[in-house]
Amino acid sequence: MSSYYRHHKRESIDVPYSFRCEQCMQDSGPLNATISGMQAEVNSNFKNLNEKNQKKLDEMAHRNLVNEVKEAYQKATEKQIYVKAFKDECPHCHKPQSWAVSGAKDEMFSTPIVLVILGIIIGAGCYFFAGVENSLTIAIIAAGICFLLAIGSLILNFIKIQSKQKQTSSSIQQNVPVIEWGAVQHILNEN
């Protein structure tokens, strides 16, 4: 019997940014947002990859990074939505900034959707593959738990957004971060 290995790689890049705090009006100073691509994976029967598979893994990881950077750039420049990599806590007064609320709203439904899909898959799996008399009951319970978790996650996300909006509503002025996209221009130029 042969062994089976999964080889993983993820690329990241730092994007410099800064912002003027909306609460204390101090400049944050230089900060870095680390944008990471999705993890690339290549399966192999060997512990070490050959040159061809290593190149394939490297290319997949780099393509994933390029996609993430381009998506973050597009959201920030076109929609004023800033991904979570751009931390909004002021280094001086530790208060959040209003520009980060858009990013939280953008990702509000991602976890609940995953949980609903997971509930459907687990429920269907329990129903068709459980092999017991009460498989429908087990499927409904399993799917119901995932649906309840999805509702809980949605409520928690909503509470977090409301809390952040409340904390930032008293700000003197609303600012946006100054992002130095030039540092990753070589990635943005890739096709």
Protein Blocks (a to p, Z undefined) as FASTA:
>chain_A
ZZddddddddddddddddddfklopaebjadddddddddddddfbfbdcfklmmmmmmmm
mmmmmmmmmmmmmmmmmnopacfklccbdfklopacfklmmmmmmmmmmmmmmmmmmmmm
mmmmmmmmnopaklmmmmmmmmmmmmmmmmmmmmmmmmmmmmmmmmmmmpfbdcdddddf
klmmmmmmpZZ
